[in-house]
Amino acid sequence: MGCCGSGNRSPGWMQASRPAASPVRAAPARYSHAFFEYTGPTALTAIGRATGKSYRFDRPGARVAVEPADEASLRGVPQLRQVYSREGGL
């Protein structure tokens, strides 16, 4: 029988080991919409390929929220550029 402070433990005692914790990574931010700005001279209506939705840019500099499913197709439209904040700023 062991006594207190001797550092001996009874033979039936085992220390439970825990698996090493893996580093936690934050998921990338996901937005409910993508934002595009029109850089052309007049106005433009673009149609999203995935949803068929019309996006109207009524003047140069207009910024419009776009469904994420249509984001890729609008990236290919000349005179549209994607902007990244909710307000459409860079």
Residue pairs with C-beta under 8 A, 6 or more apart in sequence:
1 10
2 8
2 9
2 10
31 68
31 86
32 68
33 65
33 66
33 67
33 68
34 65
34 66
34 67
34 68
34 70
34 71
34 74
34 82
35 63
35 64
35 65
35 66
35 82
35 83
35 84
35 85
35 86
35 88
36 55
36 57
36 63
36 64
36 66
36 74
36 80
36 81
36 82
36 83
37 61
37 62
37 63
37 80
37 81
37 82
37 83
37 88
38 44
38 57
38 59
38 60
38 61
38 62
38 63
38 64
38 79
38 80
39 60
39 61
39 79
39 80
39 81
40 57
40 60
40 78
40 79
41 60
42 59
42 60
43 56
43 57
43 58
43 59
43 62
44 56
44 57
44 77
44 79
44 80
45 54
45 55
45 56
45 57
46 54
46 55
46 57
46 74
46 77
46 80
47 53
47 54
47 55
48 54
48 55
48 66
48 67
48 69
48 70
48 73
48 74
49 70
49 72
49 73
50 67
50 69
50 70
50 72
50 73
51 67
51 69
51 70
53 67
53 70
55 64
55 66
55 70
55 74
56 64
57 64
57 80
63 83
63 87
63 88
66 74
71 82
74 80
74 82
75 82
83 89
83 90
84 90
